[in-house]
Amino acid sequence: MIPQDCKSLCKLPRSHSPRGSELVEHIRKWGKNYEVDNVQWSEELLLASCDEDFCNKIKEQYCILDDIQKGGPMVSYLMMSAITSSTEEAT
């Protein structure tokens, strides 16, 4: 069973997560070099870990974000949103 606070996150538009984009933006502006590197490499690894169709679906939503908001946490959020919406439609 999904906790109530998680359900409200799932209802956000899939193209934007206020917490995720603010987190990435904060790291890119004020984070240490290794934190910025982690945001970048986690983005690359997450996108490389999925098949081409799913990756393209994520990139369609991802491309509308500002560059400063892009990174692994946002890719992860978009991936989980796509997976949970597909799962909800299947039930």
NORGI-V949172 format. One record per residue. N is the residue number from 1. SS is DSSP state (hx for helix, st for strand, lp for the rest). PHI is phi in whole degrees, -180 to 180 (none if undefined). D_CENTER is the distance of its C-alpha to the mean C-alpha in Angstrom with 1 decimal. Layout:
N/SS/PHI/D_CENTER
N/SS/PHI/D_CENTER
This chain:
1/lp/none/22.3
2/lp/-83/19.1
3/lp/-59/19.9
4/hx/-57/20.4
5/hx/-67/17.9
6/hx/-72/15.0
7/hx/-62/16.4
8/hx/-67/16.1
9/hx/-67/12.3
10/hx/-66/12.2
11/lp/-85/14.5
12/lp/-66/12.3
13/lp/-55/11.8
14/lp/-64/8.8
15/lp/-83/8.5
16/lp/-153/8.2
17/lp/-123/7.7
18/hx/-54/10.7
19/hx/-66/10.4
20/hx/-66/7.1
21/hx/-68/8.4
22/hx/-67/11.8
23/hx/-62/11.1
24/hx/-64/10.1
25/hx/-61/12.9
26/hx/-61/15.2
27/hx/-62/14.8
28/hx/-65/15.4
29/hx/-81/18.4
30/hx/-122/20.0
31/lp/-75/18.6
32/lp/-72/20.9
33/hx/-55/20.8
34/hx/-68/19.6
35/hx/-71/16.6
36/hx/-64/15.7
37/hx/-61/16.4
38/hx/-62/14.2
39/hx/-62/11.1
40/hx/-69/12.5
41/hx/-70/13.6
42/hx/-68/10.7
43/hx/-60/8.7
44/hx/-62/12.0
45/hx/-69/12.7
46/hx/-63/9.6
47/hx/-66/10.3
48/hx/-75/14.0
49/lp/-87/13.8
50/lp/-115/13.5
51/lp/-70/16.3
52/hx/-63/16.7
53/hx/-63/16.5
54/hx/-66/13.1
55/hx/-60/11.8
56/hx/-65/13.5
57/hx/-62/12.0
58/hx/-68/8.4
59/hx/-63/10.0
60/hx/-61/12.0
61/hx/-80/9.3
62/hx/-70/7.8
63/lp/-68/11.4
64/lp/-83/12.3
65/lp/-76/10.5
66/lp/-67/13.0
67/hx/-56/13.2
68/hx/-68/13.3
69/hx/-94/9.9
70/lp/-83/8.3
71/lp/165/7.6
72/hx/-53/6.5
73/hx/-60/5.0
74/hx/-73/2.5
75/hx/-61/3.0
76/hx/-60/3.8
77/hx/-60/3.0
78/hx/-65/3.8
79/hx/-63/6.1
80/hx/-66/7.5
81/hx/-63/8.1
82/hx/-66/9.8
83/hx/-66/11.6
84/hx/-70/12.9
85/hx/-69/14.0
86/hx/-67/15.8
87/hx/-68/17.3
88/hx/-65/18.5
89/hx/-69/20.0
90/hx/-77/21.8
91/lp/-89/23.5
